[in-house]
């Protein structure tokens, strides 16, 4: 089993989780955790992330951030060298739905499927 950590600006992470739970009619609070970058002091979020990683060092953690190059992804970089941490940026609703519903025990397969789903969900339908 994997843990999913969303690191997003404002309330985006919470809103995405609420959408997933409404669409799938199931609660995922035991699987998804959220760090919201609401504070102007990024050090608070860094400490929150450090504590989360230390608390879950025996778990495989997939961190999903909203914007590559922004604070949400920058605070993750120091943890990506750890064997149990995987980071994906560009979080969207289909990616999160895939993350919580795709069944596999292979972390790399999970990461690949989440990314593939995110890419496939971006469509110009005009």
Secondary structure, DSSP 8 states (H G I E B T S, - for coil): -EEEEEEEETTHHHHHHHHHHHHHT---TTTEEEEEE-SS-HHHHHHHHHHHHHHTTTSEEEEEESSTTSHHHHTTGGGTTSTTEEEEES--HHHHHHHHH---S-HHHHHHHHHHHHHHT-----
